[in-house]
Amino acid sequence: MQKVWSIIKTGHTGFSLVEILLAVTIFALLATAVIGALVYGRNSTAGSGEHLQANLLADEALEAVRNVRNAGYANLTDGTYGLVQSGGVWTFSGTSDVNDIYTRRTTIATSDTNRKTVTSNVTWSGVGGEGQTSVVTQLTNWAATLPKLWSSPSQYGGVDTSGSIAGYKIATAGSYAYLVRNSATGPNFFVINISTPTSPTVVGSLTLAGTPTNVTVSGNYAYVSNSSSTSELQIVNVTTPNTPGLAGTYNAPGSSAGLGVYAVGTTVYLARAANAANNEFVVVSAATPASPVRITGYNLNITMNEVYVNGTIAYIATGSDTQELLVINMAASPTLTLGTALNLTGTTDARTIDGYGSMLTIGQGTALYTVNLSNPSAPTLASTMTMPGTVNDVTLDSTHGYAFVGTNYATGELQIINMNTITAPVTLSSVNMTGSLSLMGVDYNATYDVVSGASSSTTQEAVVFGPN
């Protein structure tokens, strides 16, 4: 028995192979768990940091787009963009921007008339693996939605174009105004950036042959009427505002000057001086700007000063003593027919016209007429107002029912009229420009809720007015 006990005792003085393997296995499992926890913790920490950085970049994009909006709502064009800083100012560049491991794409989409949806999407591939995050906001055209305070307007700013020739007529679209000077000495066509209304700047100019008499804008083209006997209509490509270029001209039959112009899409309506043998009203297709072609026309041997088109009806302010307002029906184009003409008081020429919906305004001497277009082919006179000076031009704000009238009244060149009651319009306010001047041309810009003006000043030919 003593020997057996000795053997058994001796057998437990070391570890068996099974015990060693079990110990190694347990240690390996524990080591794997510890290392795995360390690796997972590191990756988790890195992933959290990467996700946080991505969120910051996404939020930064929304603030950048908000800054772009603040510079001008018209800058928010639908699409997908990258963002870069230039001179401390955010601008769009390409379709994405890259920051280290992060790729950012910023998408702008129209929500409604005065609202854009902005989505910033950031993707990355880093230590924590691949990831993606998105943030969304909506930006509003606040300038267009703020309450109108045109009861207390002022001149926001102005700009001096080259030379000493007064401004004559003006048109606006988006962030730009297009000014013409009634001179054969160039430059006589200017592109003006009004995205900062208090500080408009000339960004492009052009010398057009002949003498410009009026201007309108549609799409990427400005259409200029001209007194030239060989290019009564001139088409200017303004796709790149810094470098406007003459795209084409139209030579109307005869030598009568072009006086007024209106455009819908690529269809252009030209009003001309009296011509016994040729059309004073000409409809032109500018679908191919380099080769505009006549569609149809109408002749009455009276001077047609300015035209406004609503649907298939053209309304023309004329120099006639008995037909100051012409109504031309174009429904059966190319056959045009003369509808009811209005005989306004006196023999002074009707020189300016504008309208919207069922209302028309006409300037004749010091009189501003409103016309009811409930029956478009047979308009009726609704009211007459006497302005404190000669009416040079009129433009309408269709959303709020205001008429902005450019006059030669020395202490109130811009007159603002509330037209919401068509039979009883009332003067809301006026703006007195510095000096004894005439406001020759006006055009309302809905993007910024401002009025651009062409002034008789030779040191501030283009001006901008707005509410306070």
Secondary structure, 3 states (H helix, E strand, C coil): CHHHHHHHHHHCCCCCHHHHHHHHHHHHHHHHHHHHHHHHHHHHHHHHHHHHHHHHHHHHHHHHHHHHHHHCHHHCCCEEEEEEEECCEEEEECCCEEECCEEEEEEEEEEECCEEEEEEEEEEEECCEEEEEEEEEEEECHHHHCCCCCCCEEEEEEECCCCCCCCCEEEEECCEEEEECCCCCCCCEEEEECCCCCCCEEEEEECCCCCEEEEEEECCEEEEEECCCCCCEEEEECCCCCCCEEEEEECCCCCCCEEEEEEECCEEEEEECCCCCCCCEEEEECCCCCCCEEEEEECCCCCEEEEEEECCEEEEEECCCCCCEEEEECCCCCCCEECCCECCCCCCCEEEEEEECCEEEEEECCEEEEEECCCCCCCEEEEEEECCCCEEEEEEECCCCEEEEEECCCCCCEEEEECCCCCCCEEEEEECCCCCCCEEEEEEECCCCEEEEEECCCCCCEEEEEEC
